[in-house]
Amino acid sequence: MSVKGNKTEDSYVDFKKFLPLVQTRNGTCIFHLGFIYRSLLRETSLSKGDAHRITEEVIRFLISANLKLITAPLIREVVNVHLLKNGFEKERLQYTRIGLPFYDLNQTFTKLDDSENVVSKIMNWVVEEYYAVDKLIDKGGQGEDI
């Protein structure tokens, strides 16, 4: 299996039949092996070898989970678990998704009628979470003194 990410390596038909479809905002699409690898290199300080190893672990997990449909946030969560399993705490923080769980967002929309208040609350929440994660990254993934 190759996950390095150029077009010929992305198009291995052998694995596509085992990988679930990815649900996006624009509908469903075929999972491409290189997406995870390239995003790990772009968004974290992992070496190419470590990014390759994590990507292969994630792909093996997704195949073994036998899911019919996955989402980008789910893929990111699975990648984060594998980063943690391999001792990459700082890189997991770099790769983390900042935002609101569906339940919390639903509660915000349900309780607030004014759209400006909803947007303001969401933005404040995201900004606070960003700064908290940024502090952790600055400390190298260690949680002391925060």
Backbone hydrogen bonds, N-H to C=O, Kabsch-Sander energy under -0.5 kcal/mol:
donor,donor_aa,acceptor,acceptor_aa,energy
10,D,6,N,-2.4
11,S,7,K,-1.0
12,Y,9,E,-0.8
13,V,11,S,-0.6
15,F,12,Y,-0.6
16,K,12,Y,-1.0
17,K,13,V,-1.1
18,F,15,F,-1.5
19,L,15,F,-1.2
21,L,68,K,-1.6
22,V,29,C,-2.9
23,Q,21,L,-0.5
23,Q,70,I,-3.8
24,T,22,V,-0.5
24,T,27,G,-3.7
27,G,24,T,-1.6
29,C,22,V,-2.1
33,L,10,D,-0.6
35,F,32,H,-1.4
37,Y,33,L,-0.8
38,R,34,G,-2.8
39,S,35,F,-2.2
40,L,36,I,-2.6
41,L,37,Y,-2.1
42,R,38,R,-2.2
43,E,39,S,-2.9
44,T,40,L,-1.7
51,A,47,S,-2.6
52,H,48,K,-2.3
53,R,49,G,-2.3
54,I,50,D,-2.6
55,T,51,A,-2.3
56,E,52,H,-2.4
57,E,53,R,-2.2
58,V,54,I,-2.5
59,I,55,T,-2.6
60,R,56,E,-2.4
61,F,57,E,-2.3
62,L,58,V,-2.8
63,I,59,I,-2.4
64,S,60,R,-2.5
65,A,61,F,-2.0
66,N,62,L,-0.5
66,N,63,I,-1.1
67,L,62,L,-0.8
70,I,21,L,-2.6
72,A,23,Q,-0.7
75,I,71,T,-2.3
76,R,72,A,-2.5
77,E,73,P,-2.1
78,V,74,L,-2.5
79,V,75,I,-2.7
80,N,76,R,-2.5
81,V,77,E,-2.1
82,H,78,V,-2.1
83,L,79,V,-2.5
84,L,80,N,-2.3
85,K,81,V,-2.6
86,N,82,H,-1.2
87,G,84,L,-1.9
88,F,83,L,-2.9
89,E,87,G,-1.2
92,R,88,F,-1.8
93,L,89,E,-2.1
94,Q,90,K,-2.2
95,Y,91,E,-1.7
96,T,92,R,-0.8
96,T,93,L,-0.6
98,I,96,T,-0.5
99,G,97,R,-0.6
105,L,101,P,-2.4
106,N,102,F,-2.8
107,Q,103,Y,-2.5
108,T,104,D,-2.1
109,F,105,L,-2.4
110,T,106,N,-2.2
111,K,107,Q,-2.4
112,L,108,T,-1.9
113,D,111,K,-0.5
118,V,114,D,-1.9
119,V,115,S,-2.6
120,S,116,E,-2.5
121,K,117,N,-2.5
122,I,118,V,-2.6
123,M,119,V,-2.8
124,N,120,S,-2.5
125,W,121,K,-2.3
126,V,122,I,-2.6
127,V,123,M,-2.7
128,E,124,N,-2.5
129,E,125,W,-2.3
130,Y,126,V,-2.6
131,Y,127,V,-2.4
132,A,128,E,-2.0
133,V,129,E,-2.4
134,D,130,Y,-2.8
135,K,131,Y,-2.1
136,L,132,A,-1.7
137,I,133,V,-2.5
138,D,134,D,-2.4
139,K,135,K,-1.3
140,G,137,I,-2.1
141,G,136,L,-2.8
142,Q,139,K,-0.7
146,I,143,G,-0.8
